[in-house]
């Protein structure tokens, strides 16, 4: 992983859905760069089906010499999200980075999507990103510095069969970010959407994706997403905002080569038939 030692000293960063997977990796990277971090999620006790808790991740940060706060947060609840931002500002005096990583998924056809499941995806994906921005932005405006980042794809007209309902909620997150970017361009606040070009190994791909996301040889390590996010988050906000990019795109812009990207595949080399989820042809 590319280091950003001391790049975020004095900054406070919040990551939702950070008890495991990409969220946990983002927290550890932010802390390694010097940020004070807030680990937000619902998991407070170990579950053998989904290992990891917000307290365990916070302890990892502290063991490495960083500052961490674990805050139980159900992103569907407005009061929880408002309280998350308030706790961050009370503890650290500011909030500089908010990453909306928590997500709900249902990779099925519309006819096979229960309305309650669709409502859940809207609440956890699009609405939660809105709530996080709504409550964090006043602090960022006062500071004249801030980064909002969502885990969501560029807006396209790709049909995404089998994921149509899911993608309406994820692309709404990206639409929110590009709008915020323009609304706060003069406030030195960045809002961006970042999406993996290929599947990332995570609980979602392991538990849901084997029939839709290929096999492990077609997956990448979470570090590619984290390294891409850190390239954005360590930029001056006004210099990198309003983007809807993939991890590959931002890394190649910053000097990564095709050979560098190959190192992120789980097998250490590009598969013969990569499975791209960024809209390109294989």
Residue pairs with C-beta under 8 A, 6 or more apart in sequence:
1 29
1 223
1 226
1 227
2 227
2 230
2 231
3 32
3 33
4 29
4 32
4 33
4 230
4 234
5 32
5 33
5 34
6 33
6 34
7 33
7 34
7 234
8 30
8 33
8 34
8 35
8 96
8 97
8 233
8 234
9 33
9 34
9 35
10 34
11 34
11 35
11 36
11 94
11 96
11 97
12 35
12 36
12 37
12 38
12 88
12 89
12 91
12 92
12 93
12 94
12 95
12 96
12 97
13 27
13 30
13 35
13 36
13 37
13 38
13 96
13 97
13 98
13 99
13 233
14 37
14 38
14 40
14 84
14 85
14 88
14 95
14 97
14 98
14 99
14 132
14 136
15 23
15 26
15 27
15 30
15 37
15 38
15 39
15 40
15 99
15 101
16 23
16 40
16 41
16 73
16 75
16 84
16 99
16 100
16 101
16 102
16 128
16 132
17 23
17 40
17 41
17 75
17 101
17 102
17 103
18 24
18 26
18 27
18 39
18 40
18 41
18 54
18 57
18 101
19 39
19 41
19 42
19 43
19 52
19 53
19 54
19 56
19 57
20 43
20 50
20 51
20 52
20 57
20 203
21 52
21 202
21 203
21 204
21 222
22 101
22 151
22 200
22 202
22 222
22 225
22 226
23 41
23 99
23 101
23 102
24 39
24 52
24 57
24 60
25 222
25 223
25 225
25 226
26 99
26 101
26 226
26 229
27 37
27 39
27 57
27 61
27 68
28 57
28 60
28 61
28 64
29 226
29 227
29 229
29 230
30 37
30 97
30 230
30 233
31 37
31 61
31 64
31 66
31 67
31 68
32 64
32 66
33 230
33 234
35 66
35 96
35 97
36 66
36 67
36 68
36 69
36 91
36 92
37 58
37 61
37 66
37 67
37 68
37 69
38 68
38 69
38 70
38 71
38 84
38 87
38 88
38 91
39 54
39 55
39 57
39 58
39 61
39 68
39 69
39 70
39 71
40 54
40 71
40 72
40 73
40 75
40 84
40 102
41 54
41 72
41 73
41 102
42 72
42 73
42 74
43 50
43 52
43 53
43 54
44 53
44 54
44 55
44 72
45 53
46 52
46 53
46 56
50 203
54 70
54 71
54 72
55 70
57 68
57 70
58 68
58 69
58 70
59 68
61 67
61 68
62 68
67 92
69 87
69 88
69 91
69 92
71 83
71 84
71 87
71 88
72 80
73 80
73 81
73 83
73 84
74 80
75 81
75 100
75 102
75 123
75 124
75 128
75 131
75 132
76 120
76 123
76 124
76 127
76 128
78 131
81 128
81 131
81 132
81 135
82 131
82 135
84 132
84 135
85 95
85 98
85 132
85 135
85 136
85 139
86 135
88 95
89 95
89 139
94 139
94 143
95 136
95 139
95 140
95 146
96 140
96 143
96 145
96 146
96 147
97 146
97 147
97 149
97 233
98 132
98 133
98 136
98 146
98 147
98 148
98 149
99 149
99 150
99 151
99 229
100 128
100 129
100 132
100 148
100 149
100 150
100 151
100 173
101 151
102 124
102 128
103 124
103 125
103 151
103 170
103 204
104 120
104 121
104 123
104 124
104 125
104 169
105 121
105 166
105 204
105 208
106 113
106 117
106 118
106 120
106 121
106 165
106 166
107 162
107 163
107 166
107 208
107 209
107 212
108 162
108 165
109 161
109 162
109 164
110 164
110 165
113 165
118 165
121 165
121 166
121 169
122 169
122 172
125 152
125 169
125 170
125 172
125 173
126 169
126 170
126 172
126 173
126 176
129 150
129 152
129 173
129 176
129 177
130 176
132 148
133 148
133 176
133 180
133 191
136 146
136 148
137 146
137 148
137 180
137 184
137 189
139 146
140 146
140 184
140 187
140 189
141 184
141 187
141 189
144 187
144 188
144 189
145 188
145 189
145 237
146 184
146 187
146 188
146 189
146 190
146 237
147 189
147 190
147 191
147 192
147 232
147 233
147 237
148 177
148 180
148 189
148 190
148 191
148 192
149 177
149 191
149 192
149 193
149 194
149 229
149 232
149 233
150 173
150 174
150 176
150 177
150 192
150 193
150 194
151 173
151 193
151 194
151 195
152 170
152 171
152 173
152 174
152 177
152 193
152 194
152 195
152 244
153 167
153 170
153 171
153 174
153 193
153 195
153 244
153 277
153 278
153 279
154 174
154 193
154 195
154 244
154 245
154 246
154 278
154 279
155 171
155 174
155 175
155 244
156 171
156 279
158 279
160 166
160 167
162 212
163 212
173 193
174 193
174 244
176 191
177 191
177 192
177 193
177 242
177 244
178 191
178 193
178 242
178 244
179 191
180 189
180 191
181 189
181 190
181 191
181 192
181 241
181 242
181 243
182 242
184 191
185 238
185 241
185 242
188 236
188 237
188 238
189 237
189 241
190 232
190 235
190 237
190 238
190 240
190 241
190 242
191 241
191 242
192 232
192 240
192 241
192 242
192 243
192 244
192 245
193 243
193 244
193 245
194 225
194 228
194 229
194 232
194 245
194 246
194 247
194 250
195 244
195 245
195 246
195 247
195 277
195 278
196 220
196 224
196 225
196 246
196 247
196 277
196 278
197 246
197 247
197 248
197 249
197 276
197 277
197 278
197 280
198 218
198 219
198 220
198 274
198 275
198 276
198 277
198 278
199 205
199 209
199 213
199 214
199 218
199 219
199 220
199 275
199 277
200 219
200 220
200 221
200 222
200 224
200 225
201 216
201 219
201 220
201 221
201 222
201 266
202 222
205 213
205 219
213 219
213 275
213 277
214 275
216 266
216 267
217 265
217 266
217 267
217 271
218 271
218 273
218 274
218 275
219 265
219 266
220 264
220 265
220 266
221 264
221 265
221 266
223 264
224 247
224 248
224 251
224 261
224 264
225 247
227 247
227 251
228 245
228 246
228 247
228 248
228 250
228 251
229 247
231 250
231 251
231 254
232 240
232 243
232 250
243 250
246 278
248 261
248 278
251 260
251 261
252 261
262 268
262 269
262 270
265 271
273 282
274 282
275 282
276 282
